[in-house]
Amino acid sequence: MLDIEAIRDQVRQALSEDIGSGDLTATLVPDEEQLSARVMTREAIVVCGTAWFEACFRQLAKSITIDWQVEDGQTVSAGQTLCVLQGEAKSLLTAERTALNFLQLLSAVATRTRRFVEAVEGTGVNIVDTRKTIPGLRLAQKYAVRCGGGVNHRIGLYDGILIKENHIIAAGGIAAVLQKARASAPAHVFVQIEVETLDELALALHAGASMILLDNFDLAGLRDAVALNQRIANKSALLEASGNITLETVRAVAETGVDRISIGSLTKDLQAVDLSMRFFDSPVPRSLG
């Protein structure tokens, strides 16, 4: 569920960053000018970020109307109109870039996620995100992953336990750290441990681990890990593959029998999708964004 107040705060900060003491270029436009604009995509995308887009305009002029022709999570083709806006020209121009920035970034996350999800279709494997997000946009990017068909891992450090190599060293070993985690974790909080070798996996399974991250295992190692989980724990532990997995390799990883695959690049390595906003029935020949 979207946090409307969080969206408003993010938009408020973004607009303040862009506008500062005032939009100097918008002063060239008459105060009374009312115009219409169309937002289009130049490429096939999965739409995401409509709430952030709307909030950018609403904070400057509540009278602006936005007629959406798509919704979050929808796949659209190149050249398709996403929405039509109408209202005060100055506010349309001032909010344009910030609004498009949100829509382009979040649609990029959703689009990339959808490609990974489609690549493993039929395997039963979930595509999972990570905490490798843009600071300040964690919840927005996690929402975009869901729009793309992916699954959220923990939102932050507060809602899940992921025991990594340094935690294991500091806490005295795999068995010891798992015991401490189970003793301290609330009932609704999952406990996951990261392993880097089959020997570490065996230790984790014998210690009763129920959720294990297989870090940078090759395909043969992943298949061996799945088999080991079957022998020791009757396949009761959930296995997650992670580490340098690409669109080209994700299908083969899924076919090893793991339960899910975490992909940091869903939110980390992004190229914003190509959108444009253009006025029509207007003396302004092109966008000033």
C-alpha positions as CSV (number, residue, x, y, z in Angstrom):
1,M,0.0,0.0,0.0
2,L,1.3,3.4,-0.9
3,D,2.3,5.8,1.9
4,I,0.8,9.1,0.6
5,E,2.4,11.2,3.2
6,A,5.8,9.8,2.4
7,I,5.2,10.5,-1.3
8,R,4.3,14.1,-0.6
9,D,7.4,14.5,1.5
10,Q,9.6,13.1,-1.3
11,V,8.0,15.3,-3.8
12,R,8.2,18.3,-1.6
13,Q,12.0,17.8,-1.2
14,A,12.5,17.2,-4.9
15,L,10.5,20.3,-6.0
16,S,12.4,22.4,-3.4
17,E,15.7,21.1,-4.8
18,D,14.7,22.1,-8.4
19,I,12.8,25.3,-7.8
20,G,14.8,26.9,-5.0
21,S,13.9,30.6,-4.8
22,G,11.8,30.4,-7.9
23,D,11.5,29.2,-11.5
24,L,13.1,32.0,-13.5
25,T,12.2,30.5,-16.9
26,A,8.5,30.2,-16.0
27,T,8.3,33.9,-15.5
28,L,8.3,34.2,-19.3
29,V,4.8,32.7,-19.4
30,P,1.7,34.8,-18.6
31,D,0.1,34.1,-15.3
32,E,-3.3,33.5,-16.8
33,E,-2.1,31.0,-19.5
34,Q,-4.0,27.7,-19.4
35,L,-2.6,24.8,-21.5
36,S,-2.9,21.1,-22.1
37,A,0.0,18.6,-22.3
38,R,0.5,15.0,-23.2
39,V,3.0,12.6,-21.7
40,M,4.2,9.9,-24.0
41,T,6.7,7.0,-23.9
42,R,9.3,6.6,-26.6
43,E,9.9,2.9,-25.6
44,A,8.1,-0.1,-24.3
45,I,7.9,0.1,-20.5
46,V,6.1,-1.0,-17.4
47,V,4.5,2.1,-15.9
48,C,5.2,3.0,-12.3
49,G,5.2,6.2,-10.4
50,T,1.8,7.8,-11.2
51,A,1.3,8.9,-7.6
52,W,4.6,10.7,-7.4
53,F,4.0,12.3,-10.8
54,E,0.6,13.6,-9.7
55,A,1.9,14.9,-6.4
56,C,4.4,17.1,-8.2
57,F,1.7,19.0,-10.0
58,R,-0.8,19.0,-7.1
59,Q,1.7,20.7,-4.8
60,L,2.0,23.6,-7.2
61,A,-1.6,23.9,-8.5
62,K,-4.4,21.7,-7.2
63,S,-6.6,22.8,-10.1
64,I,-4.4,20.9,-12.7
65,T,-6.3,17.9,-14.0
66,I,-4.6,14.6,-15.0
67,D,-6.3,12.1,-17.2
68,W,-4.4,8.8,-16.9
69,Q,-4.7,6.4,-19.8
70,V,-2.6,3.8,-18.1
71,E,-2.0,2.5,-14.5
72,D,1.0,1.3,-12.5
73,G,2.1,-2.1,-13.4
74,Q,0.7,-1.9,-17.0
75,T,3.0,-2.7,-19.9
76,V,2.7,-0.1,-22.7
77,S,4.2,0.2,-26.2
78,A,6.5,2.9,-27.6
79,G,4.5,5.9,-28.7
80,Q,1.7,5.4,-26.3
81,T,0.2,8.3,-24.4
82,L,0.4,7.9,-20.6
83,C,-1.7,10.8,-19.5
84,V,-3.1,14.2,-20.5
85,L,-2.7,17.2,-18.3
86,Q,-4.6,20.5,-18.3
87,G,-4.2,23.6,-16.2
88,E,-2.0,26.6,-15.4
89,A,0.9,26.7,-17.8
90,K,3.4,28.0,-15.3
91,S,2.8,25.2,-12.9
92,L,2.9,22.6,-15.7
93,L,6.3,23.8,-16.8
94,T,7.7,24.1,-13.3
95,A,6.7,20.6,-12.1
96,E,7.5,18.9,-15.4
97,R,11.0,17.8,-14.9
98,T,10.6,16.6,-11.3
99,A,7.4,14.7,-12.2
100,L,9.1,13.1,-15.2
101,N,12.1,12.2,-13.1
102,F,10.0,10.2,-10.7
103,L,8.0,8.5,-13.4
104,Q,11.0,7.7,-15.6
105,L,13.0,6.3,-12.6
106,L,10.3,4.2,-11.1
107,S,9.1,2.9,-14.5
108,A,12.7,1.9,-15.1
109,V,12.8,-0.2,-12.0
110,A,9.4,-1.8,-12.8
111,T,10.5,-2.5,-16.4
112,R,13.8,-4.1,-15.4
113,T,12.1,-6.2,-12.8
114,R,9.5,-7.4,-15.3
115,R,12.2,-8.6,-17.7
116,F,13.8,-10.7,-14.9
117,V,10.4,-12.1,-13.9
118,E,9.6,-13.0,-17.5
119,A,13.0,-14.6,-17.9
120,V,12.3,-17.2,-15.1
121,E,8.6,-17.7,-16.0
122,G,7.4,-21.2,-15.4
123,T,10.2,-22.1,-13.0
124,G,8.3,-21.1,-9.8
125,V,11.3,-18.9,-8.7
126,N,10.7,-15.5,-7.2
127,I,12.7,-12.5,-8.3
128,V,13.7,-10.5,-5.1
129,D,15.1,-7.1,-4.6
130,T,17.8,-5.9,-2.1
131,R,18.7,-2.8,0.0
132,K,20.8,-1.4,-2.8
133,T,18.4,1.5,-3.4
134,I,18.8,5.2,-4.0
135,P,18.9,6.9,-0.6
136,G,15.6,8.5,0.2
137,L,13.7,6.4,-2.4
138,R,13.7,3.0,-0.7
139,L,10.0,2.6,-0.4
140,A,9.4,4.0,-3.9
141,Q,11.8,1.6,-5.5
142,K,10.4,-1.3,-3.5
143,Y,6.9,-0.4,-4.7
144,A,8.3,-0.3,-8.3
145,V,9.7,-3.8,-7.9
146,R,6.3,-5.1,-6.9
147,C,4.7,-3.3,-10.0
148,G,7.2,-5.3,-12.1
149,G,6.1,-8.6,-10.6
150,G,9.1,-8.9,-8.2
151,V,9.1,-9.6,-4.5
152,N,10.4,-7.4,-1.8
153,H,13.1,-8.6,0.6
154,R,13.3,-6.8,3.9
155,I,12.5,-3.1,3.6
156,G,15.4,-2.1,6.0
157,L,17.4,-3.3,8.9
158,Y,14.4,-3.2,11.2
159,D,12.0,-5.8,9.6
160,G,14.3,-8.8,8.9
161,I,17.5,-10.4,10.0
162,L,20.1,-11.2,7.3
163,I,23.3,-12.7,8.8
164,K,26.3,-12.0,6.6
165,E,29.9,-13.0,6.9
166,N,31.0,-10.2,9.3
167,H,28.0,-11.0,11.6
168,I,29.1,-14.6,11.7
169,I,32.7,-13.7,12.6
170,A,31.6,-11.2,15.2
171,A,29.1,-13.5,16.8
172,G,31.3,-16.6,17.0
173,G,30.2,-18.8,14.2
174,I,27.2,-20.1,12.2
175,A,25.6,-22.1,14.9
176,A,26.1,-19.5,17.6
177,V,24.8,-16.6,15.5
178,L,21.7,-18.5,14.4
179,Q,20.9,-19.4,18.0
180,K,21.2,-15.8,19.1
181,A,19.1,-14.7,16.2
182,R,16.3,-17.1,16.9
183,A,16.3,-16.1,20.6
184,S,16.1,-12.4,19.9
185,A,13.9,-12.2,16.7
186,P,10.2,-11.4,17.1
187,A,7.9,-14.1,15.8
188,H,7.0,-12.1,12.6
189,V,10.7,-11.4,11.7
190,F,12.5,-13.8,9.3
191,V,16.0,-15.0,10.0
192,Q,18.3,-15.6,6.9
193,I,21.9,-16.5,6.9
194,E,24.4,-16.0,4.0
195,V,26.8,-18.8,3.1
196,E,29.7,-18.9,0.6
197,T,30.6,-22.6,0.5
198,L,28.8,-26.0,0.7
199,D,30.6,-26.6,4.0
200,E,29.0,-23.4,5.4
201,L,25.7,-24.5,4.0
202,A,25.9,-27.8,5.7
203,L,26.7,-26.1,9.0
204,A,23.7,-23.8,8.6
205,L,21.4,-26.6,7.8
206,H,22.5,-28.7,10.7
207,A,22.0,-25.6,12.9
208,G,18.4,-25.4,11.8
209,A,18.5,-22.5,9.3
210,S,15.3,-22.1,7.5
211,M,16.3,-19.4,5.0
212,I,19.7,-19.4,3.4
213,L,21.3,-17.0,0.9
214,L,23.8,-18.7,-1.4
215,D,26.4,-16.0,-2.2
216,N,28.1,-16.2,-5.6
217,F,27.7,-19.9,-6.1
218,D,28.2,-21.1,-9.7
219,L,25.6,-23.3,-11.4
220,A,27.1,-26.5,-10.3
221,G,27.4,-25.2,-6.7
222,L,23.8,-24.2,-6.7
223,R,22.7,-27.6,-7.9
224,D,24.8,-29.2,-5.2
225,A,23.3,-26.8,-2.6
226,V,19.8,-27.8,-3.6
227,A,20.7,-31.5,-3.3
228,L,22.4,-30.9,0.1
229,N,19.3,-29.1,1.3
230,Q,17.3,-32.2,0.3
231,R,19.6,-34.6,2.1
232,I,20.0,-32.8,5.4
233,A,16.8,-30.8,5.8
234,N,14.4,-32.6,3.4
235,K,14.3,-29.5,1.3
236,S,12.8,-27.5,4.2
237,A,15.2,-24.5,4.0
238,L,14.4,-21.8,1.5
239,L,17.4,-21.2,-0.8
240,E,18.1,-17.9,-2.4
241,A,20.8,-17.4,-5.1
242,S,22.6,-14.1,-5.2
243,G,25.6,-12.4,-6.8
244,N,26.3,-11.1,-10.3
245,I,23.2,-12.6,-11.8
246,T,22.2,-11.1,-15.2
247,L,19.3,-11.3,-17.6
248,E,21.4,-13.7,-19.6
249,T,22.1,-16.1,-16.7
250,V,19.0,-15.8,-14.5
251,R,17.1,-18.6,-16.3
252,A,19.9,-21.1,-15.8
253,V,20.2,-20.1,-12.1
254,A,16.4,-20.6,-11.7
255,E,16.6,-24.0,-13.2
256,T,19.1,-25.3,-10.6
257,G,16.1,-25.6,-8.2
258,V,16.6,-22.6,-5.9
259,D,13.5,-21.0,-4.5
260,R,14.3,-17.4,-5.3
261,I,16.9,-15.1,-6.8
262,S,17.9,-11.7,-5.4
263,I,19.0,-9.1,-7.9
264,G,20.7,-5.9,-6.7
265,S,20.6,-4.3,-10.2
266,L,16.8,-4.0,-10.1
267,T,17.2,-0.8,-8.0
268,K,20.9,-0.1,-8.4
269,D,22.0,-0.2,-12.0
270,L,19.3,1.9,-13.7
271,Q,18.8,3.7,-17.0
272,A,15.7,5.9,-16.8
273,V,13.1,5.1,-19.4
274,D,12.5,7.7,-22.2
275,L,9.4,9.8,-21.6
276,S,8.4,13.2,-22.9
277,M,5.8,15.9,-22.1
278,R,4.6,18.1,-24.9
279,F,2.0,20.9,-25.0
280,F,-0.7,20.9,-27.6
281,D,-3.0,23.6,-28.8
282,S,-0.4,25.9,-27.4
283,P,1.9,28.7,-28.6
284,V,4.8,26.9,-26.7
285,P,6.4,24.8,-29.5
286,R,8.1,22.3,-27.2
287,S,8.9,21.2,-23.7
288,L,11.2,23.4,-21.6
289,G,12.2,20.4,-19.4
